[in-house]
Amino acid sequence: MSADKSYSVPLYTTSNGCPVRDPNAMLKIGKFGPNLLQDHHLIDLLAHFDRERIPERVVHAKGSGAHGYFEVTDDVSDIVSADFLSGVGKKTPVFTRLSTVAGERGTPDAARDARGFAIKFYTQEGVIDWVNINSPIFFIRNGVQFPFLIHTQKSRDPQTNLKDPNIFWDFLCNNPESVHNTMFLFSDRATPYSYRHMHGFSAHTYKWTNNKGEWHYVQIHLKTDQGIKTFNNEEAHAMSADNPDSAGQDLHEAIERGEYPSWTVYVQTMTPEQAEKAPFSVFDLTKVWPYEDYPLRRFGKLVLDKNPENYFAEVEQAAFSPANTVPGIEPSADPVLQARLFSYSDTQRHRLGANFNQLPINRPLQAHCPFQRDGPACFENYGREANYPSSFAPLNYRTDVKLSEGHEKWVGEATAFHWGATDYDYVQPREFWKVFGKTNQQKPFLHNISLHLKDARPDVRERVYEMFSRVEPEIGKLMKQEVEKQLAAKS
């Protein structure tokens, strides 16, 4: 049946296009008799309704997003050959998803948590995803521990499904390299006022290669142009109760007003020779690269200037993975990054299906991969093209791309290695405590952590005091005093 072009409003139909006269009516025997199974509109509607939810993300479940662009502001062609970074003024369309990390989809935006800062670049060489967070460090450096971390930081008891601070703190004490990011988590930086008022960091180390095949280790920093703005603990709790969607609302309304949020983008670089001499491993996700040794180099601007038209299609179905990259940029041997290369793509195959990259929000500007065929929701199946590397004419692909690649040389035997704690794991947290002193964050940090720690068992609390005393003896002492004060007030 052809559409009536005299009407601008589309005709309501079932999913197969059959017109429906009354969407509120049901096909019945008499007015009050049973329904008929042949009522396709009813069955069509209910069957789809039962399936309109997809599995939520295991991490980063609650989030908001926006479209925008990335613009190159400074020449970096001496260190990277990626096309989208090839010239000052060059713009690339992006989609950015900002999120909490450990909570479920109903988590308040103001919850004390890390924040995700994922950016999808639609470049001429394919999609590249920057899967960033709002902290330059993380809790772990062993990829195998990622499931353990999430199980414990979501901290629900397997029997009761209730929050359990003992689980939370037991894991952190068992892995004291986490103390650095734990300090960040209980500072006011972990309760940002909005997504617009926080920084973003790659945290992981990546590799950039130039046209000569020379490469550097790099880390990316996105500095908010709106300035850092945070809630204190009590303000965050109040906002969580008053408006659980505060950050998403703030982002949407700012863009609607034409106040487009932006971030200035920098890169830190380290040569292989510098990496060998550094007092920490370049692959250690629990360490920062000091600015005085590895200065920031500006190269771009990220701007978000368009809200999604549909949350589910664009924000919920957006699929990010650090495995998505382009020539000139590749992952390092960071063990947690290596684990994420598999895990992030695989979780999208579970959530969205094997062809998730064919969804409009994830689709690259051009892609030709005829050896990936069939599966659910396959929109591009390449017709009669061969589904293997065929020698029969006509060939359906070419491979004459020129790549500038530089790689490390690895020598060693396969071994089951657990990257355990060392004395150096307390050096940077000790400096972080001094920064807290200069920024008036010591008291808020102790206050925030005591509110959480007071609910743990006494033996667990003692282990936490001991861990922080290794950073600086006064921290453990002051923390214990603050927790005891909270316990006295509670009783």
NUBAVO-275428 format. One record per residue (C-alpha): x, y, z; residue in three letters; residue number from 1. Coordinates in Angstrom, 1 decimal, m for minus. Layout:
REM residues N
- X,Y,Z,Ala,NUM;
...
This chain:
REM residues 491
- 0.0,0.0,0.0,Met,1;
- 1.5,3.3,m1.0,Ser,2;
- 1.7,6.2,1.4,Ala,3;
- m0.8,9.0,0.9,Asp,4;
- 1.4,12.0,0.0,Lys,5;
- m1.4,14.4,0.8,Ser,6;
- m0.7,13.9,4.5,Tyr,7;
- 2.5,15.0,6.3,Ser,8;
- 1.9,12.8,9.3,Val,9;
- 2.7,9.1,8.7,Pro,10;
- 0.0,6.4,9.0,Leu,11;
- 0.1,4.2,12.1,Tyr,12;
- 0.9,0.6,11.3,Thr,13;
- 2.1,m2.7,12.7,Thr,14;
- 5.8,m3.5,12.4,Ser,15;
- 5.3,m5.1,9.0,Asn,16;
- 3.5,m1.9,7.7,Gly,17;
- m0.1,m3.0,8.0,Cys,18;
- m2.4,0.0,8.8,Pro,19;
- m4.1,0.0,12.2,Val,20;
- m7.4,1.9,12.6,Arg,21;
- m7.3,2.2,16.5,Asp,22;
- m4.1,1.4,18.4,Pro,23;
- m6.2,1.2,21.6,Asn,24;
- m8.5,m1.4,20.4,Ala,25;
- m8.2,m5.2,20.8,Met,26;
- m9.8,m8.0,18.6,Leu,27;
- m12.3,m9.8,20.9,Lys,28;
- m15.3,m12.0,20.8,Ile,29;
- m18.0,m9.6,21.8,Gly,30;
- m17.3,m6.6,24.1,Lys,31;
- m16.2,m8.6,27.1,Phe,32;
- m15.1,m12.0,25.6,Gly,33;
- m11.6,m13.4,25.2,Pro,34;
- m9.0,m11.9,22.9,Asn,35;
- m8.2,m13.6,19.6,Leu,36;
- m4.7,m14.9,18.8,Leu,37;
- m5.1,m13.5,15.3,Gln,38;
- m4.9,m9.9,16.7,Asp,39;
- m1.5,m9.2,15.1,His,40;
- m1.4,m5.7,16.4,His,41;
- m1.7,m6.8,20.0,Leu,42;
- 0.8,m9.7,19.7,Ile,43;
- 3.2,m7.6,17.7,Asp,44;
- 3.1,m4.9,20.3,Leu,45;
- 3.5,m7.1,23.3,Leu,46;
- 6.1,m9.4,21.9,Ala,47;
- 8.3,m6.4,21.0,His,48;
- 7.6,m4.8,24.4,Phe,49;
- 8.9,m7.9,26.2,Asp,50;
- 12.2,m7.5,24.3,Arg,51;
- 12.8,m3.8,24.2,Glu,52;
- 15.4,m3.9,27.0,Arg,53;
- 19.0,m5.0,26.3,Ile,54;
- 21.5,m6.0,28.9,Pro,55;
- 23.0,m3.0,30.7,Glu,56;
- 26.7,m2.5,30.6,Arg,57;
- 28.6,m4.3,33.3,Val,58;
- 30.5,m1.1,33.9,Val,59;
- 29.6,2.5,32.8,His,60;
- 25.9,1.5,32.9,Ala,61;
- 24.5,5.0,33.6,Lys,62;
- 25.5,7.7,31.1,Gly,63;
- 24.7,10.6,28.8,Ser,64;
- 26.0,11.5,25.4,Gly,65;
- 26.4,14.2,22.8,Ala,66;
- 27.7,14.7,19.3,His,67;
- 30.4,17.2,18.4,Gly,68;
- 33.8,17.5,16.7,Tyr,69;
- 37.5,17.3,17.4,Phe,70;
- 39.7,20.0,15.8,Glu,71;
- 43.5,19.8,15.5,Val,72;
- 44.9,23.0,16.9,Thr,73;
- 48.6,22.3,16.9,Asp,74;
- 50.9,20.3,14.6,Asp,75;
- 51.8,16.8,15.9,Val,76;
- 52.8,15.3,12.5,Ser,77;
- 56.4,14.8,13.9,Asp,78;
- 55.1,12.1,16.3,Ile,79;
- 51.9,10.6,14.7,Val,80;
- 50.8,9.6,11.2,Ser,81;
- 47.1,9.2,11.9,Ala,82;
- 45.1,11.0,9.2,Asp,83;
- 42.7,12.8,11.5,Phe,84;
- 45.6,14.4,13.3,Leu,85;
- 47.4,15.4,10.1,Ser,86;
- 46.8,19.1,9.8,Gly,87;
- 46.0,22.2,11.9,Val,88;
- 42.4,23.1,11.5,Gly,89;
- 41.3,19.6,10.5,Lys,90;
- 37.9,18.6,12.1,Lys,91;
- 36.6,15.1,12.8,Thr,92;
- 33.0,14.3,13.9,Pro,93;
- 32.7,12.6,17.2,Val,94;
- 30.2,11.1,19.6,Phe,95;
- 31.0,11.3,23.3,Thr,96;
- 29.5,9.2,26.1,Arg,97;
- 30.0,10.4,29.7,Leu,98;
- 29.1,8.0,32.6,Ser,99;
- 29.5,6.8,36.1,Thr,100;
- 31.4,3.5,36.3,Val,101;
- 30.5,1.2,39.1,Ala,102;
- 26.8,1.7,39.5,Gly,103;
- 23.7,0.3,37.8,Glu,104;
- 21.6,2.2,35.3,Arg,105;
- 19.7,3.8,38.1,Gly,106;
- 22.8,5.2,39.8,Thr,107;
- 22.6,9.0,40.6,Pro,108;
- 24.8,11.1,38.4,Asp,109;
- 26.3,12.7,41.5,Ala,110;
- 27.4,9.4,43.1,Ala,111;
- 30.9,9.0,44.5,Arg,112;
- 32.5,7.1,41.6,Asp,113;
- 34.9,7.3,38.8,Ala,114;
- 33.5,8.8,35.5,Arg,115;
- 33.8,7.4,32.0,Gly,116;
- 34.8,9.8,29.2,Phe,117;
- 34.5,7.7,25.9,Ala,118;
- 34.9,9.4,22.5,Ile,119;
- 34.2,7.9,19.1,Lys,120;
- 36.0,9.6,16.2,Phe,121;
- 34.5,9.0,12.7,Tyr,122;
- 37.7,9.3,10.7,Thr,123;
- 38.5,8.6,7.0,Gln,124;
- 40.6,5.7,8.2,Glu,125;
- 38.0,4.1,10.3,Gly,126;
- 36.5,4.6,13.8,Val,127;
- 38.9,5.1,16.7,Ile,128;
- 37.6,5.0,20.3,Asp,129;
- 39.2,6.8,23.2,Trp,130;
- 37.9,5.0,26.2,Val,131;
- 39.0,7.5,28.9,Asn,132;
- 38.2,8.2,32.6,Ile,133;
- 38.3,11.3,34.7,Asn,134;
- 41.3,10.1,36.7,Ser,135;
- 44.9,9.8,35.3,Pro,136;
- 45.3,6.5,37.3,Ile,137;
- 43.3,3.4,38.1,Phe,138;
- 43.1,0.8,40.9,Phe,139;
- 44.8,m2.1,39.3,Ile,140;
- 47.6,m3.0,36.8,Arg,141;
- 46.9,m6.7,36.3,Asn,142;
- 44.3,m7.3,33.6,Gly,143;
- 43.1,m10.5,35.1,Val,144;
- 41.9,m8.6,38.1,Gln,145;
- 39.4,m6.5,36.2,Phe,146;
- 36.4,m8.7,37.0,Pro,147;
- 37.5,m8.9,40.6,Phe,148;
- 37.7,m5.2,40.9,Leu,149;
- 34.2,m4.6,39.4,Ile,150;
- 32.7,m7.4,41.6,His,151;
- 34.1,m5.8,44.7,Thr,152;
- 33.6,m2.1,43.9,Gln,153;
- 30.0,m2.8,43.0,Lys,154;
- 30.4,m4.5,46.3,Ser,155;
- 27.1,m6.5,46.5,Arg,156;
- 27.2,m9.6,48.7,Asp,157;
- 26.5,m12.8,46.5,Pro,158;
- 23.9,m14.0,49.1,Gln,159;
- 22.1,m10.9,50.2,Thr,160;
- 22.7,m8.6,47.2,Asn,161;
- 23.4,m5.8,49.7,Leu,162;
- 26.2,m3.4,49.6,Lys,163;
- 29.1,m4.7,51.7,Asp,164;
- 32.0,m2.3,52.6,Pro,165;
- 34.0,m5.2,53.8,Asn,166;
- 34.2,m6.6,50.2,Ile,167;
- 35.1,m3.2,48.9,Phe,168;
- 38.0,m2.5,51.3,Trp,169;
- 39.2,m6.1,51.4,Asp,170;
- 40.1,m6.0,47.7,Phe,171;
- 41.8,m2.6,48.0,Leu,172;
- 43.9,m3.7,51.0,Cys,173;
- 44.9,m6.9,49.2,Asn,174;
- 46.1,m4.8,46.3,Asn,175;
- 47.7,m1.7,47.9,Pro,176;
- 48.8,m0.4,44.5,Glu,177;
- 45.2,0.8,44.5,Ser,178;
- 45.9,3.4,47.2,Val,179;
- 46.7,6.1,44.7,His,180;
- 43.4,6.0,42.9,Asn,181;
- 41.5,5.3,46.2,Thr,182;
- 42.7,8.8,47.3,Met,183;
- 41.3,10.2,44.1,Phe,184;
- 38.0,8.4,44.7,Leu,185;
- 37.5,9.9,48.1,Phe,186;
- 38.5,13.4,47.1,Ser,187;
- 35.9,15.8,45.8,Asp,188;
- 37.1,15.1,42.2,Arg,189;
- 35.1,11.9,42.4,Ala,190;
- 31.9,13.9,42.8,Thr,191;
- 32.0,16.3,39.9,Pro,192;
- 29.4,19.0,39.6,Tyr,193;
- 28.7,18.0,36.1,Ser,194;
- 30.2,16.2,33.2,Tyr,195;
- 31.2,19.6,31.7,Arg,196;
- 33.3,20.4,34.8,His,197;
- 35.7,17.4,34.8,Met,198;
- 38.9,16.4,33.0,His,199;
- 39.5,13.3,31.0,Gly,200;
- 42.5,11.0,30.8,Phe,201;
- 43.6,8.0,28.7,Ser,202;
- 45.3,6.7,31.9,Ala,203;
- 46.6,3.9,29.7,His,204;
- 49.7,4.2,27.7,Thr,205;
- 49.3,4.0,23.9,Tyr,206;
- 51.8,4.2,21.1,Lys,207;
- 52.0,6.9,18.3,Trp,208;
- 54.0,6.2,15.2,Thr,209;
- 55.1,8.9,12.7,Asn,210;
- 55.6,8.6,8.9,Asn,211;
- 59.2,7.6,9.4,Lys,212;
- 58.2,4.6,11.6,Gly,213;
- 59.5,6.2,14.7,Glu,214;
- 57.3,5.8,17.8,Trp,215;
- 56.6,7.2,21.2,His,216;
- 54.7,6.1,24.2,Tyr,217;
- 51.8,8.5,24.9,Val,218;
- 49.1,9.4,27.3,Gln,219;
- 46.2,11.7,26.5,Ile,220;
- 44.8,14.5,28.7,His,221;
- 41.6,16.4,28.1,Leu,222;
- 41.4,19.6,30.3,Lys,223;
- 37.9,21.1,30.7,Thr,224;
- 37.6,24.6,29.4,Asp,225;
- 34.7,25.2,31.9,Gln,226;
- 37.0,24.7,34.8,Gly,227;
- 36.9,22.0,37.5,Ile,228;
- 33.8,22.2,39.7,Lys,229;
- 32.8,19.6,42.3,Thr,230;
- 30.3,18.8,45.0,Phe,231;
- 31.4,18.1,48.5,Asn,232;
- 30.1,14.8,50.0,Asn,233;
- 26.9,16.3,51.5,Glu,234;
- 26.1,18.3,48.4,Glu,235;
- 26.5,15.2,46.3,Ala,236;
- 24.1,13.2,48.5,His,237;
- 21.6,16.0,48.4,Ala,238;
- 21.8,16.2,44.6,Met,239;
- 21.5,12.4,44.3,Ser,240;
- 18.2,12.6,46.2,Ala,241;
- 16.9,15.8,44.5,Asp,242;
- 17.8,15.0,40.9,Asn,243;
- 19.5,11.6,40.1,Pro,244;
- 19.9,12.7,36.5,Asp,245;
- 21.6,16.0,37.3,Ser,246;
- 24.7,15.6,35.1,Ala,247;
- 22.7,14.4,32.1,Gly,248;
- 20.3,17.2,32.5,Gln,249;
- 23.1,19.8,32.8,Asp,250;
- 24.8,18.5,29.7,Leu,251;
- 21.6,18.5,27.6,His,252;
- 20.4,21.9,28.7,Glu,253;
- 23.9,23.5,28.2,Ala,254;
- 24.0,22.3,24.6,Ile,255;
- 20.4,23.4,24.0,Glu,256;
- 21.3,26.9,25.3,Arg,257;
- 24.3,27.0,22.9,Gly,258;
- 26.8,26.8,25.7,Glu,259;
- 28.8,24.1,24.0,Tyr,260;
- 31.2,22.4,26.4,Pro,261;
- 34.8,22.0,25.3,Ser,262;
- 38.0,20.4,26.4,Trp,263;
- 41.6,21.3,25.4,Thr,264;
- 43.4,18.1,24.4,Val,265;
- 47.1,17.4,25.3,Tyr,266;
- 49.5,14.6,24.8,Val,267;
- 52.4,13.4,27.0,Gln,268;
- 55.2,11.6,25.2,Thr,269;
- 57.9,9.3,26.3,Met,270;
- 60.6,7.8,24.1,Thr,271;
- 61.5,4.1,24.5,Pro,272;
- 64.8,5.2,26.0,Glu,273;
- 63.0,7.4,28.5,Gln,274;
- 60.7,4.5,29.4,Ala,275;
- 63.7,2.3,30.3,Glu,276;
- 65.1,5.0,32.7,Lys,277;
- 61.7,5.9,34.3,Ala,278;
- 61.4,5.0,38.0,Pro,279;
- 58.1,3.3,37.2,Phe,280;
- 56.8,1.1,34.4,Ser,281;
- 55.3,2.9,31.5,Val,282;
- 52.7,0.0,31.5,Phe,283;
- 51.7,0.7,35.2,Asp,284;
- 48.1,2.0,35.2,Leu,285;
- 48.4,3.0,38.9,Thr,286;
- 51.1,5.7,38.1,Lys,287;
- 51.1,9.2,36.7,Val,288;
- 53.7,10.6,34.4,Trp,289;
- 55.0,13.8,36.2,Pro,290;
- 54.5,16.9,34.2,Tyr,291;
- 57.9,18.3,35.0,Glu,292;
- 59.5,15.2,33.4,Asp,293;
- 57.0,14.6,30.6,Tyr,294;
- 55.3,18.0,29.8,Pro,295;
- 51.9,18.4,28.2,Leu,296;
- 51.8,19.2,24.5,Arg,297;
- 48.6,20.8,23.2,Arg,298;
- 47.2,19.4,20.0,Phe,299;
- 43.4,19.7,19.8,Gly,300;
- 40.0,20.8,21.0,Lys,301;
- 37.0,18.7,21.7,Leu,302;
- 33.6,20.4,21.4,Val,303;
- 30.1,18.9,22.0,Leu,304;
- 27.5,20.9,20.1,Asp,305;
- 24.5,18.6,19.3,Lys,306;
- 22.3,16.5,21.6,Asn,307;
- 21.1,13.0,20.6,Pro,308;
- 17.7,12.7,18.9,Glu,309;
- 17.1,9.4,20.6,Asn,310;
- 18.8,8.2,23.8,Tyr,311;
- 18.5,4.5,23.1,Phe,312;
- 19.7,4.6,19.5,Ala,313;
- 22.6,6.9,20.1,Glu,314;
- 23.7,6.7,23.8,Val,315;
- 22.6,3.2,24.9,Glu,316;
- 23.6,1.5,21.6,Gln,317;
- 27.0,3.4,21.4,Ala,318;
- 29.7,0.7,21.6,Ala,319;
- 33.2,1.7,22.5,Phe,320;
- 36.4,m0.3,22.6,Ser,321;
- 40.1,0.6,22.8,Pro,322;
- 40.6,m2.1,20.2,Ala,323;
- 39.1,0.3,17.6,Asn,324;
- 42.0,2.3,16.3,Thr,325;
- 43.5,3.7,13.1,Val,326;
- 46.9,3.6,11.4,Pro,327;
- 49.6,5.4,13.4,Gly,328;
- 47.9,4.7,16.8,Ile,329;
- 48.1,1.4,18.6,Glu,330;
- 47.9,0.0,22.2,Pro,331;
- 50.9,m0.6,24.4,Ser,332;
- 51.6,m3.7,26.4,Ala,333;
- 49.7,m2.3,29.4,Asp,334;
- 48.2,m5.5,30.9,Pro,335;
- 44.8,m3.9,31.8,Val,336;
- 44.6,m2.3,28.4,Leu,337;
- 45.4,m5.6,26.7,Gln,338;
- 42.5,m7.2,28.7,Ala,339;
- 40.1,m4.4,27.7,Arg,340;
- 41.0,m4.8,24.0,Leu,341;
- 39.0,m8.1,24.1,Phe,342;
- 36.5,m7.4,26.9,Ser,343;
- 35.0,m4.2,25.6,Tyr,344;
- 34.3,m5.5,22.1,Ser,345;
- 33.1,m8.8,23.5,Asp,346;
- 30.6,m7.2,25.8,Thr,347;
- 29.1,m5.3,22.9,Gln,348;
- 28.6,m8.6,21.0,Arg,349;
- 26.7,m9.8,24.0,His,350;
- 24.7,m6.6,24.5,Arg,351;
- 24.0,m5.6,20.9,Leu,352;
- 24.8,m8.6,18.8,Gly,353;
- 27.7,m9.7,16.5,Ala,354;
- 27.0,m6.9,14.0,Asn,355;
- 26.9,m4.0,16.5,Phe,356;
- 29.4,m2.0,14.4,Asn,357;
- 26.7,m1.8,11.6,Gln,358;
- 24.4,0.2,13.9,Leu,359;
- 24.3,3.9,12.7,Pro,360;
- 25.9,5.3,15.9,Ile,361;
- 28.8,2.8,15.6,Asn,362;
- 29.2,2.6,11.8,Arg,363;
- 32.5,3.9,10.3,Pro,364;
- 32.4,6.3,7.4,Leu,365;
- 33.5,3.4,5.2,Gln,366;
- 34.2,m0.2,5.9,Ala,367;
- 34.7,m3.3,3.7,His,368;
- 35.0,m6.6,5.6,Cys,369;
- 33.2,m9.2,3.5,Pro,370;
- 34.6,m12.1,5.5,Phe,371;
- 32.4,m11.1,8.5,Gln,372;
- 29.0,m12.4,7.4,Arg,373;
- 25.5,m13.2,8.6,Asp,374;
- 24.5,m13.2,12.2,Gly,375;
- 21.6,m11.3,13.9,Pro,376;
- 20.7,m7.8,12.6,Ala,377;
- 23.1,m8.0,9.6,Cys,378;
- 22.4,m4.9,7.5,Phe,379;
- 25.4,m5.1,5.2,Glu,380;
- 26.1,m8.6,3.9,Asn,381;
- 28.0,m7.9,0.7,Tyr,382;
- 25.7,m9.7,m1.7,Gly,383;
- 27.5,m12.3,m3.9,Arg,384;
- 31.0,m11.3,m2.9,Glu,385;
- 33.3,m14.1,m1.8,Ala,386;
- 33.4,m14.7,1.9,Asn,387;
- 37.1,m15.7,2.0,Tyr,388;
- 40.3,m14.3,0.4,Pro,389;
- 39.5,m15.5,m3.1,Ser,390;
- 41.9,m15.8,m6.0,Ser,391;
- 39.1,m15.6,m8.6,Phe,392;
- 38.4,m12.4,m10.5,Ala,393;
- 37.1,m9.9,m9.9,Pro,394;
- 38.7,m9.3,m6.6,Leu,395;
- 36.4,m7.6,m4.1,Asn,396;
- 39.0,m5.9,m2.0,Tyr,397;
- 42.5,m4.4,m2.2,Arg,398;
- 45.3,m4.1,0.4,Thr,399;
- 47.6,m1.4,m1.1,Asp,400;
- 47.6,0.7,2.1,Val,401;
- 50.9,2.2,3.3,Lys,402;
- 51.4,1.9,7.0,Leu,403;
- 54.2,3.3,9.2,Ser,404;
- 54.7,0.8,11.9,Glu,405;
- 57.2,0.6,14.7,Gly,406;
- 57.3,m2.1,17.4,His,407;
- 59.0,m3.1,20.5,Glu,408;
- 61.1,m6.2,20.5,Lys,409;
- 60.1,m8.7,23.2,Trp,410;
- 62.2,m11.6,24.5,Val,411;
- 61.3,m13.9,27.3,Gly,412;
- 59.5,m17.1,28.3,Glu,413;
- 55.8,m17.3,29.0,Ala,414;
- 55.2,m17.1,32.7,Thr,415;
- 52.3,m16.7,35.1,Ala,416;
- 53.2,m13.2,36.5,Phe,417;
- 51.4,m11.4,39.3,His,418;
- 52.4,m7.8,39.4,Trp,419;
- 52.5,m7.4,43.2,Gly,420;
- 52.9,m4.5,45.4,Ala,421;
- 56.3,m2.6,45.8,Thr,422;
- 57.5,0.2,48.0,Asp,423;
- 57.3,2.5,45.0,Tyr,424;
- 53.5,2.1,45.0,Asp,425;
- 53.4,4.5,48.0,Tyr,426;
- 55.7,7.2,46.5,Val,427;
- 53.2,8.9,44.2,Gln,428;
- 50.3,8.7,46.7,Pro,429;
- 52.6,10.4,49.3,Arg,430;
- 53.0,13.3,46.8,Glu,431;
- 49.3,13.2,46.2,Phe,432;
- 48.7,13.8,49.9,Trp,433;
- 51.0,16.9,49.7,Lys,434;
- 48.9,18.1,46.8,Val,435;
- 45.8,17.6,48.9,Phe,436;
- 47.4,19.8,51.5,Gly,437;
- 48.0,22.6,49.0,Lys,438;
- 44.4,22.3,47.6,Thr,439;
- 42.6,22.0,51.0,Asn,440;
- 41.5,18.5,50.2,Gln,441;
- 43.0,16.6,53.2,Gln,442;
- 40.1,17.2,55.5,Lys,443;
- 37.4,16.5,52.8,Pro,444;
- 39.3,13.3,51.9,Phe,445;
- 39.4,12.1,55.5,Leu,446;
- 35.8,13.0,56.0,His,447;
- 34.6,11.3,52.9,Asn,448;
- 36.5,8.1,53.5,Ile,449;
- 35.5,7.8,57.1,Ser,450;
- 31.8,7.9,56.1,Leu,451;
- 32.3,4.8,54.0,His,452;
- 34.9,3.0,56.2,Leu,453;
- 32.9,3.3,59.4,Lys,454;
- 30.5,0.6,58.2,Asp,455;
- 33.3,m2.0,57.7,Ala,456;
- 34.3,m4.5,60.3,Arg,457;
- 36.9,m3.4,62.9,Pro,458;
- 39.6,m5.7,61.5,Asp,459;
- 39.0,m4.4,58.0,Val,460;
- 39.3,m0.8,59.2,Arg,461;
- 42.6,m1.6,60.9,Glu,462;
- 44.0,m3.0,57.6,Arg,463;
- 42.9,0.2,55.8,Val,464;
- 44.6,2.4,58.5,Tyr,465;
- 47.8,0.3,58.0,Glu,466;
- 47.7,0.7,54.2,Met,467;
- 47.4,4.5,54.4,Phe,468;
- 50.0,4.7,57.1,Ser,469;
- 52.5,3.3,54.6,Arg,470;
- 51.7,6.3,52.4,Val,471;
- 52.2,8.7,55.4,Glu,472;
- 51.9,7.7,59.1,Pro,473;
- 49.7,10.8,59.8,Glu,474;
- 47.1,9.7,57.3,Ile,475;
- 46.4,6.4,59.1,Gly,476;
- 46.3,8.2,62.5,Lys,477;
- 44.0,11.0,61.3,Leu,478;
- 41.8,8.5,59.4,Met,479;
- 41.3,6.4,62.6,Lys,480;
- 40.4,9.5,64.6,Gln,481;
- 37.9,10.6,62.0,Glu,482;
- 36.3,7.1,61.8,Val,483;
- 36.0,6.9,65.6,Glu,484;
- 34.4,10.3,65.6,Lys,485;
- 31.8,9.0,63.0,Gln,486;
- 31.2,5.9,65.0,Leu,487;
- 30.6,7.9,68.2,Ala,488;
- 28.1,10.1,66.4,Ala,489;
- 26.4,7.1,65.0,Lys,490;
- 25.9,5.5,68.5,Ser,491;
